[in-house]
Amino acid sequence: MLNNMDLTEEQVQEFLAKQDFPPMKNTRILQAARGEIPDKLPIWIMRQAGRYLPEFQALRKEHSFFKICQTPKLACEATLLPIRRYDLDAAIIFSDILVIPQALGMEVLMVPEKGPVFTSPLTLETYNTLTWENAVNRLSYVGDAIRLTRHQLEGRVPLLGFSAAPWTLMVYMIEGGSPKAAMHARKWLYAEEATTIDFLQKLADVIVDYLVMQVKSGAQMLQLFESCAEFLNVEMYEKLMAPMLKKIREGVRDKLLQENVEPVPMVFFGKGGSHLVDIPIKAGFDVISIDWITDPRSIRSRHSNVTLQGNLDPCAMYCKKEELVVHIKKMYEKFGFKNYIVNLGHGIHLDTPTESVATFVETVHSFM
Ligand SMILES: Cc1c2[nH]c(c1CCC(=O)O)Cc1[nH]c(c(CCC(=O)O)c1C)Cc1[nH]c(c(CCC(=O)O)c1C)Cc1[nH]c(c(C)c1CCC(=O)O)C2
């Protein structure tokens, strides 16, 4: 892969103007998503381009988090870092779920040691100040980053795009950062139902346009993050969020077909969502990504054809090498090798030893 940081602005623009992408050399992840059996078990890692990598820390010393997201050359570089280092089977575009609230007019800062902080969390009083119109146009930098990265990957592995689901975005916007119990957002669900439904529908519409734009820019699979699944019971999730998941799954496919673009597999990840996995499956998601609490066999017994993704406890990465291999093998025995994409059960932690990532990838690839 080219050294992306040496690209001049003219070269970046030339890549962005090119129509065809390099031919694919590895499509294991797409095969598994479609229910085919690849030559090796595919693996990628949530938050694979993150602070556990010294090269990412070096990049972060030079640039703020959102500057990296907003500059295609830097986002591309961050995306490629884990691919240069490990034999992973997918890249995921470097960005964040919170770029949507930014495009709606909210200010989000990434505060060291604290994570994301909204300077003015959303209230009923400020709800009408959100700028919905043309929101996806303000996210065109993500499309440019995807397009550039597809070229720079040179077909080595597929590139994933992503968004958060409406509920997770709603929680972050109302709570103003990483939630403890999402008390304020849950209060809206019960006390402000009409505003809530309006809000969720508008978010779903933006998410559809955003994901369609990502596929048209070159994303080959999409992951919808429901990182706040744990805060809702099945009844509330079914009533308010099931229609949104359906709207997103079907909306993305239908809009792509209308524009003669081939639809791509869609993954649903619900953190703390083992109680509601049947809902995204019913909505038509091709792959269900599960956290480390969820037993894959309980889903397989009900839905034999759905591809599952996950679910090593990110803290297993702190084991000694021999023990880590045992945990990986135990996980694999529960999933089986068909309809399976290996991943962690949530994002990799920032102090994860880089050798554990190498062990994880090598062990998984040695299975078949
Ligand atoms: C909830 C959520 C967010 N962002 C995301 C989620 C959903 C997944 C999940 O449940 O964890 C998704 C995300 N965030 C990031 C990616 C990039 C692609 C990847 O490598 O997976 C993806 C897919 C980069 C990031 N997003 C963030 C970092 C670290 C920030 C930094 O470098 O300062 C990275 C690499 C910051 C971020 N962004 C967010 C939080 C809570 C934090 C702070 C936590 C932390 O610091 O690890 C919001």
The ligand as a Tripos MOL2 file, in Angstrom:
@<TRIPOS>MOLECULE
LIG
   48    52     1     0     0
SMALL
NO_CHARGES

@<TRIPOS>ATOM
      1 C1        -20.2430    4.9020   21.0740 C.3       1 LIG1
      2 C2        -19.3020    5.1230   19.8990 C.ar      1 LIG1
      3 C3        -18.5030    6.2760   19.6790 C.ar      1 LIG1
      4 N1        -17.8010    6.0640   18.5070 N.ar      1 LIG1
      5 C4        -18.1020    4.8390   17.9990 C.ar      1 LIG1
      6 C5        -19.0770    4.2410   18.8410 C.ar      1 LIG1
      7 C6        -19.7460    2.9220   18.5880 C.3       1 LIG1
      8 C7        -18.9280    1.7800   19.0470 C.3       1 LIG1
      9 C8        -18.9070    1.6440   20.5510 C.2       1 LIG1
     10 O1        -19.9450    1.3240   21.1280 O.co2     1 LIG1
     11 O2        -17.8300    1.8430   21.1120 O.co2     1 LIG1
     12 C9        -17.6130    4.2320   16.7530 C.3       1 LIG1
     13 C10       -16.2320    4.4640   16.3330 C.ar      1 LIG1
     14 N2        -15.3000    5.3240   16.8430 N.ar      1 LIG1
     15 C11       -14.1490    5.2380   16.1290 C.ar      1 LIG1
     16 C12       -14.3540    4.3260   15.0750 C.ar      1 LIG1
     17 C13       -13.3090    4.1680   13.9630 C.3       1 LIG1
     18 C14       -13.1210    2.9360   13.2930 C.3       1 LIG1
     19 C15       -12.5620    1.7920   14.1010 C.2       1 LIG1
     20 O3        -11.3250    1.6210   14.1180 O.co2     1 LIG1
     21 O4        -13.3830    1.0310   14.6390 O.co2     1 LIG1
     22 C16       -15.6350    3.8050   15.2060 C.ar      1 LIG1
     23 C17       -16.3390    2.7290   14.4020 C.3       1 LIG1
     24 C18       -12.8970    5.9640   16.3620 C.3       1 LIG1
     25 C19       -12.6470    6.5380   17.7000 C.ar      1 LIG1
     26 N3        -13.5360    7.1930   18.5220 N.ar      1 LIG1
     27 C20       -12.8950    7.6610   19.6220 C.ar      1 LIG1
     28 C21       -11.5120    7.3090   19.5500 C.ar      1 LIG1
     29 C22       -10.4380    7.7010   20.5550 C.3       1 LIG1
     30 C23       -10.3540    9.1870   20.6400 C.3       1 LIG1
     31 C24        -8.9710    9.7840   20.6110 C.2       1 LIG1
     32 O5         -8.1200    9.3910   19.8190 O.co2     1 LIG1
     33 O6         -8.7900   10.7180   21.3820 O.co2     1 LIG1
     34 C25       -11.3550    6.6120   18.3460 C.ar      1 LIG1
     35 C26       -10.0680    6.0810   17.7810 C.3       1 LIG1
     36 C27       -13.5310    8.4690   20.6960 C.3       1 LIG1
     37 C28       -14.8870    8.1140   21.1180 C.ar      1 LIG1
     38 N4        -15.9970    8.1130   20.3170 N.ar      1 LIG1
     39 C29       -17.0840    7.6870   21.0520 C.ar      1 LIG1
     40 C30       -16.6550    7.4350   22.3750 C.ar      1 LIG1
     41 C31       -17.5400    6.9360   23.5070 C.3       1 LIG1
     42 C32       -15.3030    7.7260   22.4240 C.ar      1 LIG1
     43 C33       -14.4480    7.7320   23.6380 C.3       1 LIG1
     44 C34       -14.0300    6.3810   24.0260 C.3       1 LIG1
     45 C35       -12.5730    6.2310   23.7710 C.2       1 LIG1
     46 O7        -11.8330    7.2020   24.0130 O.co2     1 LIG1
     47 O8        -12.1820    5.1450   23.3430 O.co2     1 LIG1
     48 C36       -18.4390    7.5210   20.5020 C.3       1 LIG1
@<TRIPOS>BOND
     1     1     2 1
     2     2     3 ar
     3     2     6 ar
     4     3     4 ar
     5     3    48 1
     6     4     5 ar
     7     5     6 ar
     8     5    12 1
     9     6     7 1
    10     7     8 1
    11     8     9 1
    12     9    10 2
    13     9    11 1
    14    12    13 1
    15    13    14 ar
    16    13    22 ar
    17    14    15 ar
    18    15    16 ar
    19    15    24 1
    20    16    17 1
    21    16    22 ar
    22    17    18 1
    23    18    19 1
    24    19    20 2
    25    19    21 1
    26    22    23 1
    27    24    25 1
    28    25    26 ar
    29    25    34 ar
    30    26    27 ar
    31    27    28 ar
    32    27    36 1
    33    28    29 1
    34    28    34 ar
    35    29    30 1
    36    30    31 1
    37    31    32 2
    38    31    33 1
    39    34    35 1
    40    36    37 1
    41    37    38 ar
    42    37    42 ar
    43    38    39 ar
    44    39    40 ar
    45    39    48 1
    46    40    41 1
    47    40    42 ar
    48    42    43 1
    49    43    44 1
    50    44    45 1
    51    45    46 2
    52    45    47 1
@<TRIPOS>SUBSTRUCTURE
     1 LIG1         1 GROUP 0 **** ****
